[in-house]
């Protein structure tokens, strides 16, 4: 398996604080949904009043606070290969 050598931690505390390692990029986010590329695929976090507290590309870690209702992985790339991340669009 290709993903067997990759390590990712997902820590959910009381459904209101989420810490994730192995994050490569954040594709988009708002108060209800955060879509990110991780080493193990696309991860979508859904909830309410979501806030991106910490995002470090150097450490590949992200911290989210708010009411977290679901976490969903997908192996498919979101938006295809020409899709640009949220941060790429901002810093153009």
C-alpha positions as CSV (number, residue, x, y, z in Angstrom):
1,X,0.0,0.0,0.0
2,X,1.2,3.5,-0.9
3,X,-0.2,5.2,2.2
4,X,1.3,2.6,4.6
5,X,4.5,4.7,5.1
6,X,2.6,8.0,5.7
7,X,1.7,9.0,9.2
8,X,-1.2,11.2,10.1
9,X,-2.8,12.0,13.4
10,X,-6.4,13.2,13.8
11,X,-7.2,14.3,17.3
12,X,-10.8,15.4,18.0
13,X,-11.4,16.8,21.5
14,X,-15.1,17.0,22.7
15,X,-16.2,17.7,19.1
16,X,-15.1,21.3,19.3
17,X,-11.3,21.1,18.8
18,X,-9.5,19.2,16.0
19,X,-5.8,18.9,15.5
20,X,-4.5,17.2,12.3
21,X,-1.0,16.5,11.2
22,X,0.1,15.5,7.7
23,X,-1.8,18.4,6.1
24,X,-0.3,19.4,2.7
25,X,-2.7,22.3,1.7
26,X,-6.0,23.9,2.6
27,X,-8.2,24.1,-0.5
28,X,-11.0,26.2,1.0
29,X,-12.6,27.0,4.3
30,X,-15.5,28.9,5.8
31,X,-17.6,28.6,9.0
32,X,-19.3,25.4,7.8
33,X,-16.8,23.4,5.8
34,X,-13.0,23.1,5.5
35,X,-11.5,21.1,2.7
36,X,-7.8,20.1,2.9
37,X,-5.3,17.9,1.2
38,X,-3.5,15.5,3.5
39,X,-0.9,12.9,3.0
40,X,-3.6,10.3,3.0
41,X,-6.1,12.0,0.7
42,X,-8.7,14.8,0.7
43,X,-10.2,15.5,4.1
44,X,-13.5,17.5,4.5
45,X,-14.4,18.8,7.9
46,X,-18.1,19.9,8.3
47,X,-19.6,21.7,11.2
48,X,-20.7,25.1,12.5
49,X,-18.7,28.2,13.5
50,X,-15.5,26.6,12.4
51,X,-12.3,28.6,12.8
52,X,-8.8,27.8,11.4
53,X,-6.6,28.6,14.4
54,X,-3.2,27.4,13.3
55,X,-1.9,26.2,9.9
56,X,1.8,25.5,9.5
57,X,3.1,24.2,6.2
58,X,6.5,23.7,7.8
59,X,5.0,21.3,10.4
60,X,2.1,20.1,8.2
61,X,-0.3,20.7,11.2
62,X,-3.7,22.4,11.4
63,X,-5.9,23.3,14.3
64,X,-9.6,23.9,14.0
65,X,-12.1,25.0,16.6
66,X,-15.9,25.1,16.4
67,X,-18.7,22.6,16.4
68,X,-17.4,19.6,14.4
69,X,-20.1,17.4,12.9
70,X,-18.2,15.2,10.5
71,X,-14.9,14.2,9.0
72,X,-14.8,12.6,5.6
73,X,-11.8,11.3,3.6
74,X,-11.7,11.0,-0.2
75,X,-8.9,9.6,-2.3
76,X,-9.9,11.7,-5.3
77,X,-8.3,15.1,-5.8
78,X,-10.8,17.9,-5.2
79,X,-11.5,20.0,-8.3
80,X,-9.1,18.1,-10.6
81,X,-5.4,18.8,-11.3
82,X,-5.9,22.4,-12.3
83,X,-7.5,23.4,-9.0
84,X,-5.8,26.1,-6.9
85,X,-5.7,26.2,-3.2
86,X,-7.2,29.0,-1.1
87,X,-3.8,30.2,0.0
88,X,-2.4,30.1,-3.6
89,X,-5.3,32.3,-4.8
90,X,-4.8,34.8,-1.9
91,X,-1.0,35.2,-2.5
92,X,-1.1,35.7,-6.3
